[in-house]
Amino acid sequence: MTLKTSKKNTFINIFLFLTFIAFALLQLNDPDPIIWFSIYLTISLICLLVNFIHISNKIIIAYIIILILYAGAHFSYLIDWLHTSQKDEIFGKMVYEKPYLEGSREFIGLAMGIAGLIFTMSTNKK
């Protein structure tokens, strides 16, 4: 199978694939694993597959739009977290009294996924 991307872009796309597949697997112990596993698995597969087959940019853009809309639903949590004095809480355990922690993490994960897909889309060639 011949590569559709340069060696450098293939390396970066495979790194993104491995990163997002790891994110997907980590979601399996989350309270809502199906949605987050599906989100990260889809991102990882797009990052991998564009190295070997052409995926319509319209499909990638549509998925990016879905992720942007979903991230928008979590944006207020990020703002709440930014207004706290203990920023390092984001790296600790989930505390149910502080839903902004999980919401902020989810926003950041979605933003990373969007950034990864934008890069991957830029390497996507026919």
N, C-alpha and C positions, 0 to 999 in steps of 0.2 A: 504494500500500500504506500503510495507516495504522499509526502507531506504537502499540505495546502498553505502552510505558513513557513516563514524563515526559521532557521534553527534557533535563533534567539527568541523569537515569538513563540515557537513551539515549547521551548524550555519554560518560558514565563507562563504559558497557558497550562502546561502540565503542573507547574508549581501551584497555580490557582486551582486546578482540579484537585490536587492532593489536599490543599488547604480546606476547600469547601466540602470535600468528601469527609474530612476529619470533623468539620463543623456538623455535618449531617449526622455522623455516628454519635457525636457527643449529645445530640438532641434526643437520642433514644431514651434517656433517663429524665427528660423534661416532663412537666405536667401536661403539656400539649405537644407530644412528639410528632404526630402525623404531619401537622402543617409545617413545622420547622424542618423536619427531616426532608419533606418534599421540596421545600424552598431551596435548601442547600444542595440537595441531590440534583435538582434541575440545573442550578447554577454550575455545579461541578461537571455535569455531563456536557453542557454547552461548551465550557472551557476546554474539555477534552476533545469533543467531536469536531470542532472547527479546525483542528489540526489535520483532519483526514477527509472530511466531507464539507460541502458548502451548506451552511444553514442560512436561510433567508434572514437578512437583517431586519425585515419586518417582524419576524417571529421574535427575534432578540429584543427589538424595540418594544414590542407588545409586552414582553415579560418584564422589561425594565419599567415600563409604565405601571404595571401591576405592583411591582415592588415599591415604586415611588409612592403610590397611593397607600399601600400598607404601611410604609415608613411614616407617612404623614399622620397616620393614626397613632403613632408612637412618639411623635415629635414633642408633644406637651410633656411627656415623661422626661425627655432629655432636658428640656428647659427647667423642669422642677429639680432635676439632679444638679444642673449647673448653678442653681441658686442655693444649694446646700453648702455648708461649711466643710463637710467631710467628704471630699471627692473620692478618697480612696475606698469608700464603701462599695464602689462599683466592682471591686475585685474580690469582695467578700461573699458570704453566703446570702442567698435570697432571704429577705425578711418580709413577711407578709404585711407588716405595718408600713412598709416602704415600697409600694408598688413601682415607684419611679425607678428603682434600681433595675428591675427586670425589664421594664419598658425601655429604659435607656440602653441596656445591653442589646435588646432586640432592634432598636433603631440603629445602633452602631453596626450590628451584624448585617442589617439590610443595606446600609450605606456601603459597607465593604463589598457586598454582593453586587450592588449597582455599579460600583467602580470597577470591579472585576469584569463584569459583563460589557461595560463600555470599552475597556481595553481589548477584550476578546473580540468584540464586534469590529474594532479597528484593524484586527489582524485577519478578519474573515474575508477570504477571496474566493472567487468562482474558479 
